């Protein structure tokens, strides 16, 4: 009986690995190579890295069969730098071929930032968007450590080398320095929005205090161009690029690692995020998504 259970376990493991390998090698969807094609790129979850999205954008930009690109965004935002990199690439490619953004359930903060690189932004009436702002959070464990008798010694090269340390309170000077940095990163966000949306600066500043808008509110304030679904955005883009009839939608799949297929999307994604964000970072992120 024991040998049978061991054999059954081995067979099960082999089957799991085999299924994972098959999924790994067939994950990239190939298309027929026609000329009535719209590319579709998904941005999902917290933005911690830009490389895969930028790679997909570059591939679709160079594909002569793909006449336009839709960016489908379901993201509460994320780290500043990757959000800016995706935004810059979308903006660059928009000069080569039309790029539209379709906002899903949530496209806030960094998720909205990347959408601003596109020529048109579509939102559902109930989409959560906006949250224009920057956040950086720190935890202070000093009182807890004092209670259990754990001390801390630091040797550093400069006054501010351990700024934000969880082992001591932050000084007023350090708070001032970090606030100045946050203000600068915030201003970069504001400039990107006001340039892409053609919204007067004074009007935008009255909206850019971190608040979240419904898609309908965002449309009224000029933060999005149209209220409509992903399908509506695809139809409108197809019409713009001269596609008659139903366009072929090419969805570029991310090449997943074996870990993704074995552990599943959620657990693997959490592991990746943990590896990427091991210390406090400035983020274009909707707070409730943390």
Beta strands, then each sheet from edge to edge (+ up, - down):
strand 1: 37-44
strand 2: 66-75
strand 3: 77-79
strand 4: 98-108
strand 5: 120-123
strand 6: 128-130
strand 7: 212-214
strand 8: 226-227
strand 9: 248-251
strand 10: 283-285
sheet 1: 7+ 6- 4- 2- 1- 9-
sheet 2: 3+ 10-
sheet 3: 7+ 6- 4- 5- 8-
end
